[in-house]
Amino acid sequence: MFNRHLRTRALALSLSLALSTVALAETPTALPKSVVAGPCVEGLCEYRLPNGLRVLLFPDASKPTVTVNVVYGVGSTDENYGETGMAHLLEHMLFKGTPKHSDIPGEMKQRGVAKNASTSFDRTNYFASFPANDDTLDWLLGLEADRMVNSKVAKSDLDSEMTVVRNEMEAGDNNPGGVLMKRVRAVAYDWHNYANLPIGARSDVEGVPIANLQAFYKIWYQPDNALLIVAGRIDPGKTLARIATHYGPLKKPARALPARHTIEPAQDGEREVTVRRTGDIALVAASYHVPALAQADSAPLAVLADVLGNTPNGRLHKALVETKLAAFAVASGDSQRDPGLFTAIVALPKTGDAAKVETDLLKQTEDVAAHPVTEQEVAAAKQRIANNYEKLLADANAVGMALSESQAASDWRLLFVQRDAIAKVTAADVNRVAATYLKSGNRTLGRFVPTDKPDRTEIPAAPAIASLVEGYVGKAAVAAGEAFEATPQNIAARTQTFTLGDGLKVSLLPKKTRGETVVVNANFEFGNERAITGRTDAGALVGPMLMLGSKSMTREQIAAKFDALNTQAQIGGSLQGAQIALLGKRGTLADALALAADVLRNPAFPANQFEQLRLQAATGVEYQRKEPGPLAAMALAQHFDPWPAGHPLHVDGFDESLAKLKALKLEDVQAYHRDFYGTAQGEIAVVGDFDPVAVKAQLEQLFAGWKAPTAYAPMSTHYIDTKATRASFTTPDKPNAVLVARQNLSLNLVDPDFPALSIATSILGGDPLKARLADRIRQKEGLSYGVTAALRADESRQGRDDDGYLTIQAIAAPQNMAKVETAVREELARLVKDGITEQELRDAVQAKLVAREQSRAQDGAVAGVLAEHLEYGRHMQFEIDRDTAYRALTVAQVNEAIRKHFKQGNLSVFAAGDFK
């Protein structure tokens, strides 16, 4: 397969001027009924039958032979997953006979017909040559018309032919070059079927169902998908009449041929593959993605292939073979319907210097700019290609075969178009395409390394699943738990709430759970604005370091201990708080709490872990600089930042953050923990299967006595009327753009307008599939995979903090982002102007109530609600009242809240993407 592959490509790229030596075609004076004449080029004339069959005649009386070549527009590119190799397998099956022709090879042999067939990426062709004879031609045309639609494609034939094809595959796998190029193609392509050689995968060939093969045959083997070429000593008029007789009765199929729409994306960096097999020859190959045959750059690439790969005049031969580094070196480019590969491959002895060969090969292919191709080299290459064209076109039978490739690339006339284009190529053209395509980021490098004993990992076949599960009963069922209805009333009735020490508020909700699981949600508070100002950089790193080692345990030991306790643990901190979150088991809860308390209170702050964390943080900041999402979010955050530099809530930019990370010292982190951390003030909620008496005692022992050196005082936040703005940022090579938008609102969670605004936001963009923004931008206009809106309300223990806001975010292709922004603004304006409908209100309220109900079914969510209520002095009655408020909402209330809070023209928008 490998050698034939290279020869085919070299032939397709090494043709030139010559048809002047061939007699002009004899055009029939009268065409058979319904046959339509098409274009004629240099003695070749096309005709078309009503059923879609295209016919190409090339009469040449100078040689007493005839070639019939039927080219079908189907190849391995058209195979689906699990069906690789099917086009080639079907090629074999079409020699198995029809009801009229039971022994096709035998019948051909009796008539002295030389025959074969081949399958490529984009076509399959069946060709036969014989001494010119009208009876033989008539018989052969009848045979080809018959097997086009009447081949048996039987299961019995598949069973025997499959092993023949498999043996052909095995023969190909003996060839080091074929094996290497198979792997190179698989790595070079991400999606296009050019990644798979036509021979296919062994398991697909062995396992393809006969029904699949028959369906494939019925789709593709039809007159409207075929080009019939007849070349040699023929009478055009009589030949057309015979063709009309045999092919005319075939009906034009009603089906439409499947569309081919896969486009291989640009390669985004060097790729490599190494093959290790037994052998005595080493190979190095460099393949580059290049345009299709029909594209303008195909011609200069053909010349470049000759400049590099010709023997003995090519650059590769002189640099690698004449220097005795390699045994041979060639270069060729695919000539196909879709963009293919330009490949240079070098063979060297097993004991050769493969590393040196690889370096010199890449120097020759990728360093043309340093040693430009000369006009003399181009002229010589064009002359060689022209000579090949002349020889080809002097042989009508050879032309009949060569046209298979140009037809596969979309049209037989490309043979001549390419010839003429090559004749016009200049050195500047060749140097340009070399610089454009032969570069490292577009390269897939392949190495065949001969190995006496290849080390492969064979994955055995999986056992029959039935044998694994038959009679299986499993272990004893886990504890089922109780049927607890998680209504706000039931939660309130079951929950025990109390205060430990001076300010540690606790809510315990004991209940039997499946698997005896229990959730702990703890938040401890400390520090005030004045005390932490100037120390927030250190404070931000305390939390991430807590689980990286304690005074008695390493990071690994902490993780192993929590694993042994079957507990998921998160222990962290923020500027004014520390958090413990546990998901554990009744039997190990006490030990897990004790371990968490020790980790929080006695961190070791290992120096090596500090440096790892700092490197990770810095790397994360650097990563965000050119990412659309973080870049747009940073711009939004800084625009709405009311705090001066140095304030604990001030938003640092990327450069500021990096500078502070670099300047931060481990001692500062240690000091922040020492000067602020404590657990005597805060909130703890425990929900699940536990002993409330024992847990209460343990919580008091572990946490109530550790008082923070600086008392907690929350920082107040308030609404600021921020002027609307718009900004756009270009992030090259990022195919997904991000939009974030915001407008500030004076809103607290307990405000009477919150339920109405929450429902309005849900209607606007609460669901990525079903909301006004999604209905228009995703479902109707198809611009975005995700567009949503969210509402944030402030909370406060005393007074009324009201730093609320509405946010909208969307993603889209950069070229569509302007349309997305327009739609976002228009939908928000429509919401403000027209309000909502009764149906929208009912749907949104129902969805909200269901979501709240589902949330209460999760112990972790209940623990979070209980802890939040403890922090803000609320009770479960708040949840009951909130549900009641949602149910009581009217359209008028929601529309009034919308008009009061959502202001047209007050939306700030920030977008980032690869905007051209």
Number of C-alpha atoms within 10 A of each C-alpha: 18 17 12 10 14 19 12 17 20 23 17 26 28 25 27 25 21 18 20 12 11 19 15 15 19 17 17 14 7 9 17 16 11 12 21 14 16 12 10 16 14 15 18 23 20 19 20 18 22 19 19 19 20 23 22 24 27 31 26 24 18 13 14 13 18 28 28 24 27 26 26 25 24 25 24 26 22 21 19 11 7 14 21 25 29 26 30 25 23 21 20 21 20 20 22 21 21 19 11 12 17 14 13 16 16 13 15 18 11 8 15 14 21 14 16 15 17 16 24 22 26 25 26 25 24 21 22 21 20 19 18 17 14 16 10 17 24 17 15 19 22 17 20 20 21 19 20 22 17 19 22 17 21 15 14 9 16 23 13 10 17 20 13 14 21 19 13 13 18 12 12 17 16 14 14 24 25 20 17 25 25 17 21 25 21 19 16 27 20 15 12 18 24 24 21 20 23 24 23 22 17 16 13 15 23 15 12 18 13 16 12 12 20 16 10 18 23 16 15 21 19 22 24 21 19 23 27 26 25 30 26 27 22 23 18 22 16 15 18 20 18 19 21 21 16 19 21 21 11 20 14 16 15 6 8 8 13 9 7 8 7 11 12 17 10 11 16 11 11 13 18 15 18 14 19 18 20 15 16 14 18 25 25 23 27 27 28 22 23 24 21 19 29 21 13 13 21 24 26 27 28 30 31 29 27 28 24 25 25 21 16 13 15 20 23 28 23 17 19 22 19 13 10 13 20 22 17 19 27 22 26 30 29 26 28 26 21 21 20 24 24 24 26 24 23 27 24 22 16 16 10 16 13 22 10 11 20 20 10 17 23 18 15 19 26 18 16 17 12 9 10 15 22 14 14 10 19 22 17 15 24 27 19 18 25 21 16 20 24 19 17 23 22 20 18 28 26 15 21 27 22 20 23 28 27 22 22 25 23 17 15 21 16 18 24 19 14 23 22 15 14 28 18 11 20 18 18 15 18 26 19 19 17 22 15 13 21 24 19 18 14 21 26 25 24 26 24 26 22 20 16 11 9 12 9 8 6 6 6 6 6 6 8 8 8 8 9 9 10 8 8 8 7 7 6 6 8 10 12 11 15 10 10 12 11 17 15 19 13 12 18 16 11 12 19 15 16 14 17 20 14 12 17 24 23 23 23 24 24 18 21 19 22 16 15 18 23 27 28 23 24 23 22 24 30 26 22 18 17 11 15 21 14 14 17 21 21 23 23 16 26 27 21 16 25 25 24 23 21 21 13 12 18 16 16 11 14 19 18 12 15 19 12 11 17 16 22 15 20 16 19 20 24 16 26 21 21 22 21 19 23 22 20 25 22 17 16 17 24 19 14 23 21 16 16 24 17 17 23 24 20 17 21 20 20 16 12 10 15 19 13 11 16 17 14 12 16 18 12 12 17 15 11 15 17 19 20 25 22 16 24 26 19 18 22 21 16 14 16 18 16 17 12 10 12 13 16 20 17 14 21 16 15 15 12 11 17 19 11 14 17 12 9 15 15 15 11 17 22 18 15 20 22 14 15 23 27 26 26 24 26 27 25 28 28 30 28 26 23 25 15 18 9 10 16 16 11 15 19 17 13 17 21 21 17 15 19 20 13 16 16 19 13 14 14 16 16 16 17 15 12 16 13 16 15 12 12 15 18 18 20 14 12 16 14 20 26 25 25 23 24 23 23 25 24 18 25 21 17 15 14 13 19 21 23 24 24 23 25 28 25 25 24 26 26 24 19 19 17 17 23 27 30 28 18 19 26 21 17 10 13 14 21 21 15 16 29 24 26 17 21 18 20 21 20 18 12 10 8 18 20 23 19 22 19 20 20 24 22 26 24 24 19 22 16 16 23 14 14 26 20 11 16 29 17 14 18 22 16 15 21 21 13 11 18 20 14 11 10 18 22 17 13 21 25 14 14 19 16 12 11 14 15 12 15 19 14 13 21 22 17 22 25 19 20 28 25 17 18 22 17 12 11 15 16 19 12 13 17 13 12 17 18 12 16 21 16 11 16 15 18 14 14 23 20 16 21 23 15 13 18 21 15 16 13 15 22 21 24 24 29 29 29 18 19 8
